[in-house]
């Protein structure tokens, strides 16, 4: 991997964009809550029973819910008898009592709505208050019966669907070592149920994620286990579920061995034979491959071909069985994220990714178009040869034609795409012939120089930067084209408008405008060949620290999908932010 690619590494939270996340504070927490809802809706749903007493006294446990609610919840006689039965010497009695407890926690499931970790469950609270957690965990630690272990782990899985306070009780009671013991059993059913419980806990709180990751659960399964069966086994499905819950943490160096063990499996299941797990696997890969060094651990040729086929619509997926739009969005997000490195860009370009993106950029789905602009923005930040490959397509022309119909955030990503291309002289003439220069002039003309709206200032500054780069490269293009561009500036009266922007409320806008005006003065007085192109980088503050190079685009460190973090102020390309 090149040094420039290493410099462009940035943190990543999940393979989903901000549009995929619920509106809660904290992207990672939001993602975990969304994942939790998806996983639990059809498998562990419960709701409160209307007849439960909600008299006003202090709750029996925890502080995460209304102190006046569920204050006199007393375990019913059946629950108490079942707990007492757990101490029986008869294995059949123990098994029967575990089944009763499991069903107790699932009461009224047919009337349930989606359960999240924000909703207090009185049934789980009954279970905890009755002292049932300890006996069930002891059974998991000591029993060797497959049926008993599976039922006991299933009970704990249901309890792990509770609130943060309720799950805290589980953690303090020693649920992690107990479930890890269950993972050593020869029965795959027992292992699958323990993995399910771990997933529920990880999706409840980010605090538990590291605790669970430190157990290195994925290394407890041999490499042969990660060869996809057809269909996938229940245990393999639970491994995918847990991997998704731990994905961002697995990108960290201390969990590299775990990531290496599971990454090939994730790539292999992105296949038409496993349609129901493709979307989640794409999202999980995005979380783990935030660590760019892990890309070398996967069959990149296989992955790039799969992603390209998904985007071309040739992946043989039945629209009635999967959410094709979601799969395409996540595939585009993963492409954009991975194209932080020139090596990945090279792979994708040779797997016909540009022809696929030229199709998705015209999709009727707004989110697919936006994700496409994000991916192209990162690809355009590659080498000069990568930019030239883009310029040989009709993508620039298509974006000029569709620009006005896009929403401002997508327009911003398109401008990033244009801006990165403008860093090379080879883009100057195509920009002239396809109308990019006129588009940027229109953006500058329509922007209020007194505006304080961040997106307006951002788009205005990117448009100004493209115009600045066009002027800088005039000495390196044919004189006839240079003359045409100068005339274009004059006919549109763009320089007087830029001179007004020198009084903008944005210091960055002032700086770029002053540089354009200076170069324009030099052109008019001394000719095109006298343009100065060796200015030092200047910082500009937008949604993230931004730098300007000479010549070069609006620049900053690249980010995958969720946030912008400046790591090197002297980079020559800018990656679009997908957190919009």
Secondary structure by P-SEA (a helix, b strand, c coil): ccaaaaaabbbbccccccccccccccaaaaaaaaaaaaaccccbbbbbbcccccccccccccccccccccccccccaaaaaaaaacccccaaaaaaaaaaaaaaaacccccccccccccccaaaaaaaaacaaaaaaaaaaccccaaaaaaaaaaaaaaacccaaaaaaaaaacaaaaaaaaaacccaaaaaaaaaaaaaaaaacccaaaaaaaaccccccccccccccccccaaaaaaaaaaaaaccccccccaaaaaaacaaaaaaacccccccaaaaaaaaaaaaacccccccccaaaaaaaaaaaaaaccccccccccaaaaaaaaaaaaaaaacccaaaaaaaaaaaaaaaaaaaaacccaaaaaaaaaaaaaaaaccaaaaaaaaacaaaaaaaaacccccaaaaaaaaaaaaaaaccccaaaaaaaacaaaaaaaaaaacccccccaaaaaaaaaaaaaaaaaaaacccccaaaaaaaaaaaaaaaaaaaaaaacccccaaaaaaaaaaaaaaaaaaccccccccccccbbbbbcccbbbbccccccccccccccbbbbccccccbbbbbccc
